[in-house]
Structure formats: C-alpha cells, structure tokens
C-alpha cells in the first residue's frame, strides 16, 4: 500500500531562482514517509513505545525536471523489501499532468533510542506494507570527496539544525551544500540528481569541518566530519535549467 499526497510548491520551498530547493524536497520526503507510517497505525508514539526510531542512512534523488514555484506536484511513497537491515523507501514525483518528473530511493534503519544502535523490531516491521514495484531511482552511492577542492570551512551547527531525535536533521546537509555552492554555481542550473550519505549523527556542540570539491563543470561533492569521524557526504549533479 502506497501513500499519496498532492502539494503546491510555495515560496518557502524554493531558492531565489524559484526552483524547488533540495532541503525542501527532503522535508517533503520525510513528511510523506511519516504520514505513510501513520496511515498504517505506526506513528511516532508506537515506535517510542518500542524504544526505537526510524533514521535515514542514504538517499538518492533524480529529476527529469524538478517542479518550480507555484507548480502542483503529486508525491507517492512506498516501502520496498528489506535488505540486510536496510529498509528502502521509494518516492515518485508527478507533475500536474500526472507525468513522472522525478524519483527517489532512501535507505532507512531502525535505531534503538537508548543505545543509538541499529536494531530489528518485528512488531514495527510487521505493520509496514511492502511494495514489490521497481525502485524509482538508482541505489544511493557512496560519496567521497572528489576533484578540485573549492572551499573548506568549520562551524558548530546552530540550534535550529537539530530535530526531535537530538541530532542534525537529515534535510540540513543539503542547505549547507547549497550555501557552499553559492549563487554563481546555481544560477541558470537545476538539479539532475543528488546523493546524501548520513554516516554518523552530528550531536549538539560538535565542530564540523567541511570540504566542497568540483569533479567537473556540473558535478560536485560536499563532505563533512567532526575530527576523525566522517559524518556526511553529498554528491550533486546539475544541468542547465530550461
């Protein structure tokens, strides 16, 4: 059983060029995944009772043409079969005419809230219906810094970057990446695809070092860590906007 939601791309969802920004895409994926779980009586209260929480490990997002300001989009999400304690989730993005304009594949884990370790909970998993359709995007790839180093930085994430799970929210890494790329790199370009690796959670007070690299004219990586700990990796593929 899939979950479907119709949305309007609003100004809060867009960058200064009126294009759906990656963090807003990830927020929509996160919210519709939550709504899907709630629709099968698997809300946050149920997982809290079990002492577990869903966390995303990796994701890949691909677009033929990403929606823009004031366009309507239908978002469909569904769970796919388990693979080695990873629980894949698909997302499809359709335009107002019902044409598929994008897809995403994210890999989720169940984490014990107390120990922060990956667990398997048959009660939780038994409530989530599994779809047998093909994945709507390629498998998320491993991201490493690649190419010419363009920019390095160091900062402590602010309070608003943290979520109710006590770590930096998964959507924030793409905001950090977009800020590092900046106006000139993004002017006249749109998303073709991006991957995000969530390697280690970032906790309050940790200082994060980042590096932006350019693999070619339209491909970039943005990686960060705390000391010797690798925390995240982002790869971005851009193309000329219509």
Phi and psi in degrees as a GROMACS rama.xvg file:
@    title "Ramachandran Plot"
@    xaxis  label "Phi"
@    yaxis  label "Psi"
@TYPE xy
-97.565  166.419  UNK-2
-120.508  135.083  UNK-3
-126.529  139.729  UNK-4
-143.199  135.856  UNK-5
-96.2289  131.458  UNK-6
-129.731  159.233  UNK-7
-112.209  129.424  UNK-8
-76.8269  111.288  UNK-9
-100.918  173.093  UNK-10
-59.6958  -35.2965  UNK-11
-65.3709  -18.9482  UNK-12
-92.138  -5.34558  UNK-13
-115.753  158.023  UNK-14
-84.3595  -174.439  UNK-15
-67.9265  -13.7147  UNK-16
-96.7613  6.17759  UNK-17
79.0082  17.1922  UNK-18
-102.416  142.551  UNK-19
-57.5349  117.182  UNK-20
-82.6009  151.105  UNK-21
-57.65  -39.9544  UNK-22
-63.5248  -34.6323  UNK-23
-70.9556  -34.3775  UNK-24
-61.4263  -46.8578  UNK-25
-65.7206  -36.4693  UNK-26
-62.3045  -42.134  UNK-27
-63.8181  -41.9583  UNK-28
-61.7175  -43.1374  UNK-29
-64.7038  -44.7913  UNK-30
-69.2713  -39.1466  UNK-31
-72.6075  -32.9674  UNK-32
-63.1034  -41.8701  UNK-33
-63.3036  -44.1812  UNK-34
-63.1896  -37.1382  UNK-35
-61.2703  -46.5827  UNK-36
-61.1655  -42.8795  UNK-37
-62.9683  -33.6819  UNK-38
-68.1283  -17.5046  UNK-39
-112.975  26.5644  UNK-40
60.8241  43.2184  UNK-41
-131.274  57.1429  UNK-42
-80.7505  178.939  UNK-43
-60.7044  -34.0211  UNK-44
-61.669  -37.3527  UNK-45
-66.3253  -44.5766  UNK-46
-70.9068  -34.4353  UNK-47
-61.0053  -39.2768  UNK-48
-60.399  -33.4878  UNK-49
-84.2414  -9.40294  UNK-50
76.3467  24.8322  UNK-51
-128.967  163.326  UNK-52
-145.358  145.397  UNK-53
-77.5689  133.576  UNK-54
-132.607  142.814  UNK-55
-88.3589  137.014  UNK-56
-100.202  -45.467  UNK-57
-149.042  156.449  UNK-58
-152.588  155.363  UNK-59
-133.361  134.962  UNK-60
-124.467  132.751  UNK-61
-130.421  141.223  UNK-62
-134.182  136.264  UNK-63
-74.4786  -43.4362  UNK-64
-157.278  112.12  UNK-65
-69.9404  142.55  UNK-66
-59.4483  158.685  UNK-67
-127.632  178.825  UNK-68
-50.4289  131.902  UNK-69
70.5808  7.49824  UNK-70
-87.4484  148.785  UNK-71
-94.248  144.955  UNK-72
-139.673  135.406  UNK-73
-99.8564  128.231  UNK-74
-113.011  126.519  UNK-75
-121.487  132.917  UNK-76
-132.454  149.622  UNK-77
-157.551  151.074  UNK-78
-87.3538  145.162  UNK-79
-115.181  166.686  UNK-80
-60.4645  144.439  UNK-81
-60.21  144.092  UNK-82
-136.937  101.47  UNK-83
55.2567  51.6103  UNK-84
71.0963  4.65017  UNK-85
-96.947  138.479  UNK-86
-117.292  96.0869  UNK-87
-69.8574  146.654  UNK-88
-133.723  131.98  UNK-89
-99.9048  149.545  UNK-90
-132.594  136.344  UNK-91
-116.087  140.351  UNK-92
-117.344  123.353  UNK-93
-120.166  143.748  UNK-94
-81.8407  -176.775  UNK-95
-63.1111  -22.699  UNK-96
-87.5762  0.777854  UNK-97
84.8225  11.3767  UNK-98
-88.8334  137.93  UNK-99
-72.3915  121.318  UNK-100
-112.56  -5.44088  UNK-101
-171.527  167.213  UNK-102
-153.508  159.772  UNK-103
-145.535  151.456  UNK-104
-132.959  122.743  UNK-105
-121.519  147.738  UNK-106
-111.761  121.841  UNK-107
-112.045  156.662  UNK-108
-130.897  154.626  UNK-109
-97.8153  124.112  UNK-110
-114.992  134.577  UNK-111
-68.8357  123.746  UNK-112
-62.8768  -37.5025  UNK-113
-76.9435  -44.7053  UNK-114
-94.3955  -13.9911  UNK-115
61.8532  25.7223  UNK-116
-106.232  153.437  UNK-117
-72.4638  135.236  UNK-118
-135.585  169.915  UNK-119
-120.486  127.879  UNK-120
-125.695  105.946  UNK-121
-64.8868  -30.2999  UNK-122
-63.5302  -48.2689  UNK-123
-64.7704  -48.0896  UNK-124
-66.4824  -32.0934  UNK-125
-67.972  -18.0218  UNK-126
-90.5017  -11.3866  UNK-127
-98.4763  112.768  UNK-128
-66.9902  142.807  UNK-129
-108.931  133.064  UNK-130
-98.7264  143.617  UNK-131
-102.463  6.32909  UNK-132
-70.5929  162.488  UNK-133
-64.2173  152.111  UNK-134
-62.7619  139.699  UNK-135
-84.584  4.72532  UNK-136
-154.75  166.758  UNK-137
-65.1035  160.678  UNK-138
-60.4353  135.213  UNK-139
-58.0379  136.035  UNK-140
-98.8678  160.275  UNK-141
-72.3499  129.892  UNK-142
-106.784  128.315  UNK-143
-132.029  153.581  UNK-144
-56.9877  132.709  UNK-145
-146.297  134.977  UNK-146
95.8563  -156.961  UNK-147
-77.8486  126.031  UNK-148
-71.8374  125.442  UNK-149
-105.376  -35.5654  UNK-150
-157.799  135.136  UNK-151
-121.879  157.899  UNK-152
-160.039  169.447  UNK-153
-148.795  134.645  UNK-154
-160.853  163.869  UNK-155
-104.962  120.766  UNK-156
-55.6948  136.307  UNK-157
-75.8496  168.205  UNK-158
-53.4403  -41.1943  UNK-159
-71.1145  -8.95222  UNK-160
-84.5047  -6.77174  UNK-161
-98.9175  147.725  UNK-162
-113.21  -172.663  UNK-163
-68.4059  -12.4407  UNK-164
-84.2392  -2.96455  UNK-165
84.966  10.5563  UNK-166
-133.025  170.682  UNK-167
-58.6314  130.762  UNK-168
-67.2234  147.884  UNK-169
-62.7247  -23.7285  UNK-170
-74.8018  -21.4562  UNK-171
-71.7862  -26.7748  UNK-172
-62.2807  -34.2049  UNK-173
-73.6966  -32.1733  UNK-174
-62.762  -43.9734  UNK-175
-60.6941  -43.0272  UNK-176
-63.6698  -45.8241  UNK-177
-63.9013  -36.9798  UNK-178
-66.1431  -37.8422  UNK-179
-67.1671  -40.901  UNK-180
-63.8671  -45.6984  UNK-181
80.7725  175.947  UNK-182
-61.1549  -45.703  UNK-183
-68.4919  -38.1095  UNK-184
-68.1254  -29.7196  UNK-185
-97.8141  -12.6495  UNK-186
-65.0799  127.609  UNK-187
74.6808  9.82061  UNK-188
-125.32  153.65  UNK-189
-131.981  169.566  UNK-190
-73.1932  127.693  UNK-191
-94.6243  -44.1106  UNK-192
-166.394  157.007  UNK-193
-150.52  151.069  UNK-194
-118.526  145.977  UNK-195
-132.215  129.812  UNK-196
-106.142  128.823  UNK-197
-107.414  92.1453  UNK-198
-85.1501  -39.6046  UNK-199
-147.363  139.725  UNK-200
-67.6673  147.405  UNK-201
-102.085  123.347  UNK-202
-103.085  160.348  UNK-203
-55.2707  137.464  UNK-204
89.6274  -8.67853  UNK-205
-76.6738  134.689  UNK-206
-86.6978  127.254  UNK-207
-109.838  127.129  UNK-208
-98.989  135.855  UNK-209
-127.323  155.824  UNK-210
-142.687  125.625  UNK-211
-101.627  128.449  UNK-212
-127.068  152.84  UNK-213
-114.274  118.436  UNK-214
-81.6984  -39.0084  UNK-215
-156.614  -170.528  UNK-216
-56.6521  -33.2499  UNK-217
-120.039  10.5175  UNK-218
-127.378  132.296  UNK-219
-137.99  155.959  UNK-220
-124.313  149.897  UNK-221
-141.504  111.699  UNK-222
-125.114  153.257  UNK-223
-150.625  157.102  UNK-224
-159.261  171.397  UNK-225
-117.045  104.623  UNK-226
64.7501  -124.853  UNK-227
-85.8038  -5.17744  UNK-228
-87.1242  119.439  UNK-229
-79.0881  124.982  UNK-230
-102.808  -39.7774  UNK-231
-158.06  160.115  UNK-232
-145.05  135.241  UNK-233
-124.27  135.011  UNK-234
-120.462  140.708  UNK-235
-130.227  132.58  UNK-236
-117.168  120.12  UNK-237
-109.579  166.602  UNK-238
-151.474  167.034  UNK-239
-64.2475  134.341  UNK-240
-78.5522  150.091  UNK-241
